[in-house]
Structure formats: C-alpha cells, structure tokens
Amino acid sequence: MPDVVFVEADGNEFRVEVASGTTARDAAVNSSVPGIDGDCGGVCACATCHVHVDPKWIDIVGTAAPGSVEAGLIQFAEGNTDASRLACQVTITPELNGLVLHIPKGQH
C-alpha cells in the first residue's frame, strides 16, 4: 500500500499507509491527521481538506483544472497557492507512494 506524508505548518509529519483508490482526504480523516477536516464528507463542497502539494510531486499530482468546482473552492481557501489542491480530489495510486502534502495553518 502507498504511503502519504502529511506535513503540518510547524513541520510535524504524519505518515499514513493508504489503500490505492482512497482519496488523500479520506486517508487523513480516517487516520486522525490534524488540520484536515473534510467537513463536506469528501464531495468537493467545502475546501476544509485544502493541502499544498509538495513541489517534488506537483507535476505528478497535477493542479486543479481551471474552471472546475475544485478550482473555484480553492480560490477562497486561506493561503491558497499554485500548488493548492483539495485532498478529496487527490486519489492515491501506487505511483503516488511517498506523496508529500503540506497542511495550511488553517482551513477556515
């Protein structure tokens, strides 16, 4: 199973083993990673699973598609950057083993 590393704003890391096909949001919530709320249940409606994809991974994970619901929500997320994604929209595959996602200071 692939691993995903969630990094808090203070540098604290949480390594989570994830079954392929699971979203990064579900992996974080199911593993009690602090800072990933996922209030909407993973249906891309709230942006409380906002993460920054590590620069080493952005070309593999990709960015939110322009004009998508995800991109629309990210534009209002606190601290959004070009590397911002909603964890509910990142599905973990074996190719993403070792993925690093940075958690912003706040989700609201």
C-alpha positions as CSV (number, residue, x, y, z in Angstrom):
1,M,0.0,0.0,0.0
2,P,1.2,3.5,-0.8
3,D,2.3,5.9,1.9
4,V,1.3,9.6,2.1
5,V,3.1,12.1,4.3
6,F,1.0,15.0,5.7
7,V,3.2,17.9,7.0
8,E,1.7,20.4,9.4
9,A,2.6,24.1,9.2
10,D,5.1,23.6,12.1
11,G,6.8,20.7,10.3
12,N,5.3,17.8,12.3
13,E,4.8,14.9,9.9
14,F,2.2,12.2,9.8
15,R,2.9,9.2,7.5
16,V,-0.2,7.3,6.6
17,E,-0.5,4.0,4.8
18,V,-3.2,4.3,2.2
19,A,-5.1,1.7,0.1
20,S,-5.0,2.5,-3.6
21,G,-8.2,4.2,-4.7
22,T,-8.6,6.1,-1.4
23,T,-8.6,9.9,-1.5
24,A,-6.0,11.8,0.4
25,R,-8.9,13.4,2.4
26,D,-10.2,10.0,3.5
27,A,-6.7,8.8,4.4
28,A,-6.2,11.9,6.6
29,V,-9.6,11.8,8.3
30,N,-9.5,8.1,8.9
31,S,-6.0,8.4,10.4
32,S,-6.9,11.4,12.5
33,V,-4.4,13.7,10.9
34,P,-4.9,17.1,12.5
35,G,-5.8,20.0,10.2
36,I,-7.7,18.1,7.6
37,D,-11.4,18.4,8.5
38,G,-13.2,17.4,5.3
39,D,-16.4,18.7,6.6
40,C,-18.4,18.0,3.4
41,G,-17.6,14.3,3.6
42,G,-15.4,14.4,0.5
43,V,-17.8,15.7,-2.1
44,C,-15.8,18.8,-3.1
45,A,-18.1,21.3,-1.4
46,C,-16.2,23.0,1.4
47,A,-12.4,23.2,1.0
48,T,-11.7,22.1,4.6
49,C,-9.3,19.5,3.2
50,H,-7.1,22.1,1.5
51,V,-3.5,21.0,1.1
52,H,-0.4,22.2,-0.7
53,V,1.2,19.6,-2.9
54,D,5.0,19.4,-2.3
55,P,6.9,20.9,-5.3
56,K,8.5,17.5,-6.0
57,W,5.1,16.0,-6.6
58,I,3.1,18.7,-8.3
59,D,3.9,17.5,-11.9
60,I,2.7,14.0,-11.0
61,V,-0.4,15.0,-8.9
62,G,-1.3,18.0,-11.1
63,T,-3.2,21.1,-10.3
64,A,-6.9,21.8,-10.0
65,A,-8.4,22.0,-13.5
66,P,-9.2,25.6,-14.4
67,G,-12.9,26.3,-14.1
68,S,-13.5,23.2,-12.1
69,V,-15.5,23.1,-8.8
70,E,-12.2,22.4,-7.0
71,A,-10.5,25.4,-8.5
72,G,-13.5,27.6,-7.6
73,L,-13.3,26.5,-3.9
74,I,-9.5,26.8,-3.8
75,Q,-9.7,30.4,-4.8
76,F,-11.4,31.2,-1.5
77,A,-9.3,28.9,0.7
78,E,-7.0,30.7,3.1
79,G,-3.4,30.6,2.0
80,N,-4.0,29.2,-1.5
81,T,-1.1,28.8,-3.9
82,D,-0.5,27.4,-7.3
83,A,0.2,24.1,-5.5
84,S,-3.2,24.0,-3.7
85,R,-5.4,21.0,-4.1
86,L,-8.4,19.7,-2.2
87,A,-7.4,16.4,-0.7
88,C,-10.8,14.9,-1.6
89,Q,-9.8,15.3,-5.2
90,V,-6.5,13.5,-5.0
91,T,-6.9,9.8,-5.4
92,I,-4.0,7.7,-4.2
93,T,-2.4,5.3,-6.6
94,P,0.7,3.2,-6.3
95,E,2.5,5.9,-8.4
96,L,1.9,8.3,-5.5
97,N,3.8,6.3,-2.9
98,G,5.6,8.8,-0.8
99,L,3.4,11.7,-1.8
100,V,4.0,14.8,0.5
101,L,1.1,17.1,1.2
102,H,1.5,20.2,3.3
103,I,-1.4,21.3,5.6
104,P,-2.0,25.0,5.8
105,K,-2.2,26.7,9.2
106,G,-5.9,27.0,9.0
107,Q,-8.8,25.6,6.9
108,H,-11.4,28.3,7.6
